[in-house]
Amino acid sequence: MANYFLVDFSKVLNWTGILMLVSIFAFSCKNDINEINQMVKRDDLNVEKTKEVELIYSDSAIIKVIVNAPLMNTYKDKIEPRQEFPNGIKVDFYNDDFVSVSQLSAKHAIRYDRKKEIVMTDSVVWKSVKNEILESEELIWNESTKKVYSNRFVKVTTEDDIIYGYQFEADEDFTKWKIKAPQGTMSVKE
């Protein structure tokens, strides 16, 4: 009978020890909501990060545009879903024969899903096949209208001239363009 009591007592000690450890852990853990919010930002919960991105736009199985970026953050916002390219973007426009007709680059860009627009900012450079170069701090490409425009200051360098102005608009292959408020000296061909 003594052995039975000893075995029973050791089981009680083991269970008591386990219960004491569990209660110590349970009461010592305290979740402070401020600490949790600092560790995990709410915006991070709705963001998908993708590295080395290549987006291909086609029309009737013909590639028209290729977008490359080192990083794309996709925001799953219900009001304004968008993709951000915080480390820069490079856009190549192609003709029907898959020949590059213009290249566009910027250090930052945001694509707004509902508007179907990409707003490119910071050191925007757009080069055409005719070696015309547009430089600006902001340029907007509307995917639906296939137009590229800016209401900011732009500089267009052609083979013969440098043209400055505001309210720039062009087709996406940069073959036809206009500046509504030009400034500078331009040569006129006879």
Secondary structure in CASP SS format (residue, H / E / C, confidence):
PFRMAT SS
TARGET T0000
AUTHOR 0000-0000-0000
METHOD secondary structure of the structure
MODEL  1
M C 1.00
A H 1.00
N H 1.00
Y H 1.00
F H 1.00
L H 1.00
V H 1.00
D H 1.00
F H 1.00
S H 1.00
K H 1.00
V H 1.00
L H 1.00
N H 1.00
W H 1.00
T H 1.00
G H 1.00
I H 1.00
L H 1.00
M H 1.00
L H 1.00
V H 1.00
S H 1.00
I H 1.00
F H 1.00
A H 1.00
F H 1.00
S H 1.00
C C 1.00
K C 1.00
N C 1.00
D C 1.00
I H 1.00
N H 1.00
E H 1.00
I H 1.00
N H 1.00
Q H 1.00
M H 1.00
V C 1.00
K C 1.00
R H 1.00
D H 1.00
D H 1.00
L H 1.00
N C 1.00
V E 1.00
E E 1.00
K E 1.00
T E 1.00
K E 1.00
E E 1.00
V E 1.00
E E 1.00
L E 1.00
I E 1.00
Y E 1.00
S E 1.00
D E 1.00
S C 1.00
A C 1.00
I E 1.00
I E 1.00
K E 1.00
V E 1.00
I E 1.00
V E 1.00
N E 1.00
A E 1.00
P E 1.00
L E 1.00
M E 1.00
N E 1.00
T E 1.00
Y E 1.00
K C 1.00
D C 1.00
K C 1.00
I C 1.00
E C 1.00
P C 1.00
R E 1.00
Q E 1.00
E E 1.00
F E 1.00
P C 1.00
N C 1.00
G C 1.00
I E 1.00
K E 1.00
V E 1.00
D E 1.00
F E 1.00
Y E 1.00
N C 1.00
D C 1.00
D C 1.00
F C 1.00
V C 1.00
S E 1.00
V E 1.00
S E 1.00
Q E 1.00
L E 1.00
S E 1.00
A E 1.00
K C 1.00
H E 1.00
A E 1.00
I E 1.00
R E 1.00
Y E 1.00
D C 1.00
R C 1.00
K C 1.00
K C 1.00
E E 1.00
I E 1.00
V E 1.00
M E 1.00
T E 1.00
D E 1.00
S E 1.00
V E 1.00
V E 1.00
W E 1.00
K E 1.00
S E 1.00
V C 1.00
K C 1.00
N C 1.00
E C 1.00
I E 1.00
L E 1.00
E E 1.00
S E 1.00
E E 1.00
E E 1.00
L E 1.00
I E 1.00
W E 1.00
N E 1.00
E C 1.00
S C 1.00
T C 1.00
K C 1.00
K E 1.00
V E 1.00
Y E 1.00
S E 1.00
N C 1.00
R C 1.00
F C 1.00
V E 1.00
K E 1.00
V E 1.00
T E 1.00
T C 1.00
E C 1.00
D C 1.00
D C 1.00
I E 1.00
I E 1.00
Y E 1.00
G E 1.00
Y E 1.00
Q E 1.00
F E 1.00
E E 1.00
A E 1.00
D E 1.00
E C 1.00
D C 1.00
F C 1.00
T C 1.00
K C 1.00
W E 1.00
K E 1.00
I E 1.00
K E 1.00
A E 1.00
P E 1.00
Q E 1.00
G C 1.00
T C 1.00
M C 1.00
S C 1.00
V C 1.00
K C 1.00
E C 1.00
END
